Each structure stands twice: as C-alpha cells, then as structure tokens.
Amino acid sequence: MANTYDAIIIGGGIVGASLAFHLSERGRKTVTLERKFTAAGATGRSSGLVRMHYDLEAESRLAWASFDYFRNWPDRVGGECGFTRTGFLQIVAPAHSATLRANVAMHQRIGIPSLVVTADDVKRLAPSFFTDDFEVAAYEPESGYADPVSTAQAFLAAARDRGARLAQDCRVTGIETSGGRVTGVKTTQGDFAAPVVVNVAGAWAAEIGQLAGVEIPLDTWTHDVVFVQRPPTIRYHPTVIDDSLFMYFRPETGGLTLVALEDGNRFGESPEAETERVAPGLAERIVERLCRRIPGMEAGWLKTMHSGRDGISPDQRAIMDQAGPEGFYVACGFSGTGFKLGPAVGACMTELIVEGQAKTVDIAPFTLRRFADGQMLKGEHSYEKIWR
C-alpha cells in the first residue's frame, strides 16, 4: 500500500516535527498529518522562549537537553531555528526568594548555566529596569529565544530529506484498530496504515484521543500577546519571566518587545476559535505592568496583538505516554511551555516507541495515569501555577 508507514504522527507543530526528525534518524518511515499547515496551531503563536528555569526537575532536564539543539542547530538538525542569545532572567516576589535559590541549585546540579543574582546585579544587567520590588533573580546568560515556525520547518525538512512525508490540510477523522492495537487512521485525504500512531495534536489532542477510546483530561488555554515598539532610549533588554508582576517579555527584531501576561488567560474555548481577537482591556493591563518594570517604556507605543491556543492539563504539565490500544502514543498538554522542550520531547518519544523507554530524559513522571491516580505533578520547590 502506498500509504503504509512505520509511524503516523498527528500534528505538525514543534513536537510532531521533532518526532518526525528523530524517528527518521532511526530509519523509520513516517508521515505527519497536519490539519492545516506546519506550525498552524500553538507552535506558530508561541513566544519562542528558550530557557531552562522550571521548578520541576524533569522539565528542566528536558529544556537542558533541548538547549543543545538550539545552540548547535546547523550541526544537529540543519537549516535555521533563529536562536538569539539575549540572556534570561527569572524574577520572583520576595516571598519566593528561597524557592528560587533552591531551584537554581537544582539547575546547577543538572549542569545548567544558571546563577542567583541580586536586584543590584539585575540593575547592572538591565539599567532600564525598576528593581526595588524584588530581592533576587535567576540568571541564565546563554538563554534567549528562537523562531518557532522556522524551528518546526527545519525539523520537518530534515525529516523529509530522510524519507519522511508531510500531508498538510489533512484532518484525521478516525483511528483504526484491530486486536487491541492501532492499525492506522482515516483522514480527509484517505486512509493511512501504520502500527504506531502518535497524538501530538495540541489543542485538538483530547478529540484525537477520543477517536482511539483514550480519555485525555485537557482543557484549552488561550494566551494573548502584544508587541510594543521600544522608544530609542531603550535599545536592549534580556528575556524575562517576571512572576512578581505575572508577565513575561523578550526583545524582538525591529526594536520591538514581545510581552504577555500570566494571569487573565482564557480557558475552555473551542480549538477552532479564531486567534486574532485578544481579551478586552489587555493592552492597558500589559502597558501598566511593563512600565512598572521598565518605566522608560512609557514613551513606547503598541504595534500589534494576537492570541494563541494550546491544550492545558489539570496540573499544567505535559502528558507523554503510551495509552489505550497498543501502538497509540500521546505527547500533548504542554500547557503553553512546550516549544523549548520540543527537541528533547521528540528524542524521548522516539526512544519510548523504538526501545520501550525514554533515555535522553526520564519522562515517566508525565504519564497519563497520574490524573486517575490523583498524582498531580508539582515542583520540588514549587512556585504557583504558571497560568491563572
């Protein structure tokens, strides 16, 4: 059969693209089925941060393993991912200073280049910042951001050079099984056969799971992003997650700053809902907080706004597992933080599929079964939930 493969990947975002790349490296013949076009979902609207600061060690390990790809992209993958080193700061309220110190100690034990800096140090790193409202921050001098669309496209281009196929504008309408295992899928472009089907469908992952009889506890999370033109007086700033003000921001080409809030996000919208609309009053909220951290931004001006959407799990952590019929795998629920993990997730899922166990990073904590067992993931030195 012309449409017979070793593995079918449902979703053409960063995780699906990374998975196609890594499976093709192992000599597996894959097809990636994308309902629209490459990076049309959460990946294409990702803010693209590349950093390793998490309060859960398994996530930091995934980010650290992925960082080697971003840093050495031409040699490891080929093409361009647009990685830009800016330095990264994690700012926390004084109540979380001890927690931040403990998390940086964990990162250093892993090998991540991270250190605790004082508010005075931050002022030297970013003179335009107001720094009187926090005590310490975490600083990753090697971190920054990348271009999510270019990253996904480069992964898929490298996979296709090894024989992988990409089918765009191809919606999955059914999962075929026989004798308790998957045998293929039905789509708007016909039937595809394979003994392995991987659900990396982002905000649509719960719907795909239902086609295989697998209940995946996902909601949708809609996130608004604003681009602000920096005034000439502010030519540079690092990439920042500012938990004390519930926002993050990073520089963008053209003298722009990308900024978004961690609170006031919209949950439960249809995966199909449009993503050009932003929440009422968003611009005013963003400007107020950004100017609290960088007072000189008052002389800047708004450029554009948009939203993006991802699947979010009950504990706001990823799901990576074999579930339901034999040969059916899930890698979803990344809850808006999956881009920076994508390279390592593809490697780990490939190891799980080919060898029966992930070796690059132990992904056992991300099992789907944890929700039924009441074992929500929580950082060893936990901050509050990211999205509120």
N, C-alpha and C positions, 0 to 999 in steps of 0.2 A: 504493500500500500504506500502511495506517495506521501500520505500524511501520518506516517508512523515514526515515532521518535522514542528516545530513551527517557525523556522527561518533558513535560508540558509545564510552562511557567505562566501563571495567570497574573498579569500586571507588569507594565513596562516602566515602573518607577525605578528609584535607585536600588532597591533590594532585588527586584526582578532582574535588572540589568547586571548587577553584581553576581547574582546566582547564575545567569547565563554565561557570564565570563568564566566563573570558576568551574562550572560543570564542563564547559568546552575545553578548559585546560586539562581536565581529566579524560578527554576524549569522548565525552557523552554528547550525543546528538540531541539538541534541544530546539524547541520552538517557544517563543514568548508571544503570548496572546494579549494584545493591548486594546482596550475598548475604544480608545480614541487615537492618541499618538504618544510617542515616547515622552515621559515626564509630564503628562497632561494633568495628573492629579496633585497629590501633596508635594511630590518632588519638585515640580515646576514652580510651585509657590513657596518652597522652602526658603528660609532666610540664609541658609548655607553656612551657618557657624561650624567651625572645625575647632573643637576644644575637647578636653578630657575631664573637666570638672563635673563629677557626679557624686552623690552620696551613697550610691550602691556600687560596690567594688566590681561586680560583673559588668556593669555598664561602662565604668572607667576602663576596664580591660578591653572591652570591645572598641571603645573610642581610641585607645592607645594602639591597638593592633591596626585599626583603620588609618591612623595618622601616618603610618609608614607608607601607605599607598599615596595619600595626598602629597606627602613631602617628596616622594620619588616617583611621581606619576608616569613620566615618559618611559622610565625603565621597567616599571612594574606592570603597566597597562598599555601605554601608548596614547597618542593624542594629547588632548589638553583637558584639565579639570578646573583651571582657573584659580588654583590655590594662591592666596595672597596672605603673606605673613604680616600681621598687624600687632601681635601681642594680644593677650586676653586677660581681662580682669573679672573676677567674681567678687562682687561687693555684697556684704550682708549687713543686716542691722546688728547693733551691739549685742543683742540677746543671743545671736548665733555665732559670735566670735570664737568661742571654744569649739563649737561644732565644725566651723571652717578649718581651724587648726588641725583637728583630728582627721578631717577628710584630706587635707594636704599631706599629712603624714602617711595616709594610706596611698595616695597617689605617688609619693616619693618611693615608697616601698615597692610599688609596681615598676618604677623606673621612669615615670612621667616627669618631665622637666617642669616642676611647679614649686612655688615657694610662697610663704606668707610675707606680705608687705604691709607696712603701716599706712595710715592715712597720709602721713607726710611723704612717704615714698610714692604714693599714688599722685600726689600733687606735683612731684618732680617728673613723673612719667607723663602726666597729662595736666599741664598747668592751667588749662581752662576749666578743670573740674572743681566743683564745690566739694570739700572733703571733711567738713566739720561734723557730719552726722553719722559717721561710722568710725570704727577703730582699726580694723584690719581688712585686707582683701587677699584673695589668692591670685597669683600672677603666673601665667604661662607665656613666657617670652616667644616661644616658637609657634603659637597657635594663631588662628586668623579665620578666614572664610574661603569658600570655594564657590564655583558656579554649578549649581545643582543640575541644570539641563545639560551642560557640557559634560559633566561627570557621568551621567546616565548614558548619554550618547556615546561617549568614549568606551565605556564598558561594553555596550552592545556592538559597537563597531569592531572591537577586538574579538568579541564572541563570534560575530558573523564571519570574520576572517578565518575562524577555525571551523566554520561549517554550520554555525547556529542560524536559525531563521527567526525573523521578526514578522508577525502578522498584525498590522495596525487596522483600526476601525473594525475590530473583531471582538464581538461580545460573546461571552460564554453563557449558554442557556441551559446546560445540563452537564452533570458528571456521571459517566458510565462506570458501572461496577459489575463484577462477576465473581462469585465465590468468595465474597468478603474482601475483595481488593479492587482498586481502581483499574480501569482498562482504557480510559480516555475521556474526552469531553465532546459535547455538542456545541456548536457556535453558529453565529450568523454567516460564517464562511465555510460551513460544512463540519464534518467530524474529523477529530484528531485522535490518534491512538497512542498510548504510552502506558507503561507500568508504574510511572511516577507522575503525580500531579502536585504542583506546589502553589498554594494560595498566597500570593503576595499582593492582594488587590486593594490594600489601603482602606479607604472609607467604605469600599464595597466588599470587604473581606467577610463580614458576617453573612451577607447574601450568598456569596460563593460557598461558604461553609455549609449553609442550609442545603445547597444542591447536593452535597455529599453526606447529608444527615449529621453534620457536626455543628453543635451549638457553640458559637464563639461570642462571649459576652462583650460586645463592642458597642459603644455609642459613637456618634460623630462629634468632632470638635472643629469649630470654625474660628480662624485666627485672622485678625486684621493687622495689616502692615502699612506704614506710612513712610514715604521718602521725603526728607527735608533737605532743602538746599542750605548748606552751611554758609554763613557770612564769611567774607575774606579774612576776618580776624581769627577764624578757627580753621586752620588748614589741615589739622591732623587730630585724630583721637584713636585709641585702641578699640578693639571689640570688647563689649562689656555685657555681662548679665548683672543687673542691679536689683537684687532681691529686696533691698531695703525700700525701693520705690516700685517694685513689681513691674519691671520693664527690662528690655534688653535693646541694645543698639550696636551698630557697627558701621564703619565707613563704607562707602560705595564709590565707584568711579564717577567722575564728573563733579566732584565736590559735594556729593550727596551723603546723607546719613540715613540708613535704614533703621527704623525704630518701631517697636511693638510692645504691647502690654501683656503682662502675665495674668491679669485679672480681667473680669468682664467679658470673657470669651463666651461664644455661643455654642451650646451643646444640643444635640438631638435634631439638627437639620437634616434634610434628605441629602444623601451623597450627590444627588443630581442637581441640587440648588445652585444657582449661579454664584460666581465668586467675584463679581465686580462691586457688589454692594458692601459697605462697611457699616458698623454699628453707629447709630445716631450719637453725636457728641464725641466720637472717637478723637477727632483731630484736636479738639480743645483739651481733652484729657492727656493726650500724648504730649502736646506742646507744653502744658503746665509741668509735667514731670520731667521732660527733657531739659527744660530751662532751669529746673531746680538743681539738676546735676551739672549742667553746662550753662551758666547764666548768660554767656555771650550768644547763645542760640536765639535769644530774643530778637536778634537782628536778621535771623534767617527767615525762610518762607517755605510753605508747603509746595510740593511738586505733584506727587501722585499718591493714590491709595488703592489697595486691593485686599482681597482676603484669600485664604487657602483653607483646605479641609483635609483632615486625616481621621483615621479610626483611633479611638481612645479607649483603653481598657480600664477596668474598675480601679486598679492601683497605678494607672498612668505609666505602666511599664510594658515592654514588648511581650509578645507571645511567639515562641519558636518551638515547634514540636511536631511529632508525627501524631495524627489524631484521626479517629474514625476508621474507615476502611484502610487496609494495608496499602501503602504506597501514596497515601494522601498526607501532605505536609502543610503546615501553616507557618508563616512568618509575617506577622501583622501586629496591629495595636501599638505601633511605635509612638503614638501619642504626641506627635509633633517634634520628636527629637531623633528621628531615625536617620536623617541624612548623613550625619557624621559617623554613624555606626555602620553604614551600608557596606563598605568594602569587607569588613570582618564578618558581618552577618552572612554575606554571600559565601565566604570561605567556610564558615561554621556549618551552614545549612548543607553545603556540598559534602562536607565530611560526614554529617549525620546521614545523608542519603546514601553516600557511596560506602562509608565504612561503618555506619551504625552508631557513631558517636562523634561529637564535635571535639576537636583537639586544639584548634587555634585559641579558643576561649571556651570554658565550660559553660554551656548555655542551659544546663539542666534547671537552674532556678526559674527559667522563663516558660516552664511547662504550662500547657493549658489547664492541666488538672489542679493547679493551685487554687483556682477560684472555687471549684466544687469542694475542695478540701479546706477552704477558709484560710489559706496560707498566702495572704497578700504580701507582695514584695515591699520591703521598706529598707531604707538605707541604714547601714550600721551606725552612722552618726547622721541622723535624718534631719533634713530641712522640712519645711511644709511642702505640700503638693505644689508642683510647678504651676499648673493651670487652675485658676479659681473662677 
